[in-house]
Amino acid sequence: MNGNTYQLNNPTKAMLYQKQEEGSVLCQLCPHYCLIPQGKRGICQVRENRGGSLYTLVFGRTVTQNIDGVEKKPLFHFYPGSTTYSIATSGCNFHCQYCTNWQVSQMSTEEFAAIGVEASAEKIVAAALQVGCRSLAYTYVEPTIFFEYVHAIATLAHKAGLFNLFKTNGFMSKEMLDVCQSYLNAANVDLKAFRDQTYRQFGGRLQPVLDSLKFMKSLGIWLEVTTVVIPGINDESGELEDIAGFIAQELGIDTPWHITRFFPAYKMEDVPPTPIETLYQARDIGLAAGLRYVYFGNFLEKGKQDTVCPNCGEILIKRHGFKLLENKMLDNHCPSCGTLIPGIGLADQISQNLT
């Protein structure tokens, strides 16, 4: 029996849904809250109503398994220098026109069933332990849409002493976060814009993302935020000020903000790369809002990915790209002035670097 036949004929029962009238189901996984008639799929295209019950079509198969540096997520204040075992299925609950992983995120379920590699939760966790990773990352596509698979893996990983990380668009329901709060340790959330109209162009809405960020913060999940600054989309100073202000006021001034340079991709190949001066403008806006840790992404300017003590200016963690070069942290404190640097495992000495 080939993978395609198996995947589509033997799906796994989904979590987080309610049966409705006339055989439809209400999916509660993300804020789309899709009302799905019998025989149809939700917006993410990986959850299907069969006979009045909801099934996930991507459980137990991956489209990729990679060993990444945790800085690649990017998470700069979570066990810096450590490696994370990164997995993904297909599908997404957004359709961003600049998606760099569109070949996977927009892949049909039938294509995924044919090319995906079967991998049990036990097999994934064992592989991560064997190569010495500190954590598992659910990434490349939106982890929310393969939540049942994440739940099975993350539960085992947590018991095995591994951390669990999300690289997410933040378009998650409170119901889902309630379930995963016991094992989700850290997340980098894409705050793509601060205008609802822009989010609707990408297939979502702004407020649910802001709500997810605040809720994850209240749960004690370590948060870092990424904004890809796109010319003509979200690069006006007023909008950048709104983003920085939200992070500072609602998530806290110690929340790292990754300002990432845009490069033409997918359906936005006609949009030019982000001008360097725009990145510096965004960084100045973040610092003016009170943010203490503002980093550049997709732009290797010396020093702009280093972690610096906000009190005395000592360079504490030196990086180049995703590679950690030096770590002077002393038990999450600056060794020069004793200032506490928020994060998890910042002085961890069991670290591995990837080029």
C-alpha positions in Angstrom: 0.0 0.0 0.0 1.6 3.3 -1.0 1.8 6.3 1.2 -0.9 8.2 -0.7 -3.5 5.5 -0.3 -2.6 4.9 3.3 -2.6 8.5 4.3 -6.0 9.4 2.8 -7.8 6.1 3.6 -6.5 5.8 7.2 -6.6 9.3 8.7 -6.3 10.0 12.4 -9.2 11.4 14.4 -8.7 15.1 15.0 -8.7 16.9 18.4 -10.5 20.2 19.2 -13.7 20.2 17.2 -17.5 20.1 17.9 -20.1 18.2 16.0 -22.8 20.5 14.6 -26.2 20.0 12.9 -26.6 18.1 9.6 -23.2 16.4 10.1 -21.0 19.5 9.9 -18.2 20.1 12.4 -16.8 23.2 14.0 -13.0 23.1 14.0 -11.5 24.8 17.1 -7.9 24.6 16.2 -7.4 28.2 15.0 -9.4 31.5 14.9 -10.8 30.6 11.5 -13.2 28.3 13.4 -14.1 26.6 10.1 -17.6 25.1 9.9 -16.9 22.1 7.7 -19.7 20.2 5.9 -19.4 16.5 5.4 -16.8 15.5 2.8 -15.1 18.9 2.9 -11.9 20.3 4.3 -11.0 23.4 6.3 -9.1 26.4 5.1 -5.8 24.7 6.0 -6.8 21.8 3.7 -5.4 19.2 6.1 -8.5 18.5 8.2 -11.5 16.8 6.7 -15.0 16.0 7.8 -15.8 12.3 7.3 -19.2 11.2 8.3 -19.6 14.0 10.9 -16.2 13.5 12.5 -13.1 15.6 11.9 -9.8 13.9 10.8 -6.3 15.1 10.3 -4.7 14.1 7.0 -1.1 14.8 8.0 -0.5 12.7 11.2 2.5 10.5 11.3 4.4 11.8 8.2 6.9 14.5 7.7 8.0 16.4 4.7 11.3 17.4 6.3 13.4 16.6 9.4 16.4 18.8 9.9 18.9 19.6 12.7 19.0 23.4 13.1 20.6 25.8 15.4 18.0 27.3 17.7 19.0 30.7 16.5 17.5 29.8 13.1 14.0 29.8 14.5 15.0 32.6 15.5 15.3 32.2 19.3 18.2 34.1 20.7 17.4 33.9 24.4 16.6 30.2 24.7 19.6 27.9 25.2 21.8 29.8 22.7 24.1 27.7 20.6 22.0 24.6 21.1 20.5 22.5 18.3 16.9 21.7 17.7 15.3 18.9 15.7 13.0 20.6 13.2 10.0 18.9 11.6 7.2 19.9 9.4 4.2 18.5 7.5 2.4 20.3 4.7 -0.4 22.9 4.9 -1.0 26.3 6.5 -3.9 28.4 7.7 -2.5 31.4 5.9 -1.5 32.0 2.3 1.2 34.7 2.5 2.2 35.9 -0.9 5.9 36.1 0.2 6.1 32.7 1.9 9.6 31.2 1.5 8.3 27.7 2.2 5.3 27.9 -0.2 6.3 24.6 -1.9 5.4 22.9 1.4 2.9 25.2 3.0 0.7 25.3 -0.1 1.3 21.7 -1.1 -1.9 19.6 -1.6 -2.6 16.9 0.9 -2.5 14.4 -1.9 1.0 15.5 -2.8 2.1 15.4 0.8 0.7 11.9 1.3 2.8 10.7 -1.7 6.1 12.2 -0.8 5.9 12.5 3.0 8.0 10.1 5.1 6.3 8.0 7.7 7.6 8.8 11.2 6.0 7.9 14.5 6.2 10.2 17.5 8.5 7.7 19.1 10.8 7.7 16.1 11.0 11.5 16.0 11.9 11.8 19.7 14.5 9.0 19.5 16.1 10.7 16.5 16.4 14.0 18.3 17.9 12.3 21.4 20.4 10.3 19.2 21.9 13.4 17.6 22.0 15.3 20.9 19.5 18.0 20.2 18.2 20.0 23.2 14.8 20.6 21.7 12.2 19.8 19.1 11.0 22.6 16.8 7.7 22.5 14.9 8.4 24.9 12.1 8.7 25.7 8.4 4.9 25.6 8.1 2.4 26.6 10.7 2.5 24.0 13.5 -1.1 24.7 14.5 -2.4 22.8 11.5 -0.6 19.5 12.4 -1.4 19.9 16.1 -2.4 16.2 16.7 1.0 15.1 15.5 2.7 17.9 17.5 0.8 16.8 20.6 1.9 13.2 20.3 5.5 14.1 19.7 5.8 17.0 22.2 4.2 14.9 25.0 6.9 12.2 24.6 9.6 14.8 24.1 8.7 16.5 27.3 8.8 13.2 29.2 12.3 12.6 27.7 13.6 15.9 28.9 13.5 17.7 25.5 12.1 21.2 25.1 9.4 22.0 22.6 9.5 25.1 20.3 7.0 26.7 17.9 7.9 28.8 14.9 4.4 30.2 14.3 2.2 32.8 12.7 0.4 33.1 16.1 -3.0 32.4 14.5 -3.9 29.8 17.2 -7.0 29.3 19.3 -7.1 29.6 23.0 -8.4 26.0 23.1 -5.3 24.8 21.4 -2.9 26.7 23.7 -4.8 25.4 26.7 -3.9 21.9 25.6 -0.2 22.5 24.8 0.7 24.9 27.6 2.1 22.1 29.7 4.8 21.2 27.2 5.4 24.2 25.0 8.5 26.0 26.2 9.2 28.7 23.7 7.8 30.3 20.6 8.9 32.7 17.9 5.8 34.5 16.6 5.6 36.3 13.3 3.9 39.6 13.9 3.5 40.3 10.2 1.9 43.7 10.4 -0.2 45.9 12.6 -3.0 46.5 10.2 -5.9 44.1 9.9 -6.3 44.8 6.2 -2.8 43.5 5.6 -3.5 40.3 7.6 -6.7 39.7 5.6 -4.6 39.8 2.4 -2.5 37.0 4.0 -5.6 35.0 4.9 -5.9 35.9 8.6 -6.8 38.7 11.1 -4.6 40.8 13.3 -6.5 40.7 16.7 -6.3 36.9 17.2 -2.5 37.0 16.7 -2.2 39.8 19.3 -4.5 37.8 21.6 -2.3 34.6 21.2 0.8 36.6 22.0 -0.7 38.0 25.2 -2.1 34.6 26.2 1.2 32.8 25.6 2.9 35.4 27.7 0.5 34.8 30.5 1.2 31.1 30.4 4.9 31.6 30.9 6.0 30.5 27.4 9.2 32.2 26.4 8.4 34.5 23.5 10.3 36.2 20.8 8.8 38.2 17.9 9.8 38.5 14.3 8.6 41.1 11.8 9.6 40.7 8.1 9.8 44.4 7.0 8.3 44.5 3.5 8.5 47.6 1.3 5.1 49.0 0.7 3.4 46.6 3.0 4.4 47.2 6.6 7.4 49.5 6.5 5.8 52.9 7.3 7.2 54.3 10.5 3.8 54.6 12.1 3.1 50.9 11.7 6.5 50.0 13.0 6.0 52.2 16.0 2.7 50.4 16.6 4.4 47.0 16.5 7.2 48.0 18.8 4.8 49.7 21.2 2.6 46.6 21.4 5.6 44.4 22.1 6.9 46.8 24.8 3.6 47.5 26.5 1.9 44.1 26.2 4.7 41.6 26.2 7.4 43.5 28.0 10.5 45.4 27.1 12.7 42.3 27.5 10.9 40.5 24.6 13.4 40.1 21.8 12.3 41.7 18.5 13.8 40.3 15.3 13.6 42.8 12.4 14.0 40.7 9.3 15.0 41.8 5.8 12.6 40.9 3.1 13.8 39.3 -0.2 11.6 38.7 -3.2 9.8 35.3 -3.1 6.8 33.4 -4.2 4.1 35.8 -5.5 6.1 38.9 -4.4 9.1 38.5 -6.6 8.5 42.0 -8.1 8.9 43.6 -4.7 12.5 44.8 -4.0 14.5 43.8 -0.9 14.1 45.8 2.2 16.4 48.9 2.1 19.1 48.7 4.8 18.2 52.1 6.0 14.6 50.9 6.7 16.0 48.2 9.0 18.0 50.7 10.9 14.9 52.9 11.1 12.9 50.0 12.5 15.7 49.2 15.0 15.7 52.9 16.2 11.9 52.7 16.6 12.2 49.5 18.7 14.9 51.0 21.0 12.9 54.3 21.3 9.9 52.2 22.4 12.0 50.8 25.2 12.8 47.4 23.8 16.2 46.2 25.1 16.9 43.4 22.6 16.4 44.3 18.9 18.1 42.0 16.4 18.5 42.0 12.6 17.6 39.0 10.5 18.6 38.2 6.9 21.2 40.9 7.2 24.6 40.1 8.6 25.7 43.5 9.9 28.4 43.0 12.5 27.1 43.3 16.1 23.4 43.5 15.1 22.8 39.9 16.2 24.8 40.1 19.4 23.1 40.1 22.8 24.3 43.2 24.7 23.8 44.1 28.4 21.3 47.0 28.4 22.9 48.4 31.6 26.6 48.5 30.9 26.9 47.7 27.2 29.0 44.5 27.6 28.7 42.2 24.6 27.4 39.0 26.3 26.6 36.7 23.4 28.4 37.2 20.1 26.9 35.8 16.9 27.4 35.7 13.2 24.3 34.6 11.3 22.9 31.6 13.1 26.3 30.7 14.6 27.2 31.5 18.2 30.8 32.7 18.5 31.1 33.6 22.2 28.9 33.4 25.3 30.0 35.3 28.4 26.7 34.9 30.3 27.0 33.9 33.9 23.8 32.2 35.1 21.6 34.5 33.1 23.4 37.5 34.4 25.9 40.0 32.9 29.3 39.0 34.4 30.4 42.7 34.4 27.6 44.4 36.2 25.3 41.6 37.4 22.2 42.7 35.4 19.7 39.9 34.9 19.2 39.1 31.2 15.8 37.5 30.7 15.7 34.2 28.8 16.1 30.5 29.5 19.4 28.7 29.6 21.4 31.7 28.5 24.6 30.4 30.3 24.1 26.8 29.1 27.5 25.3 28.3 26.3 22.2 26.5 26.0 23.9 23.2 26.6 22.9 19.6 27.1 25.3 16.7 26.0 24.9 13.1 27.4 26.9 10.2 
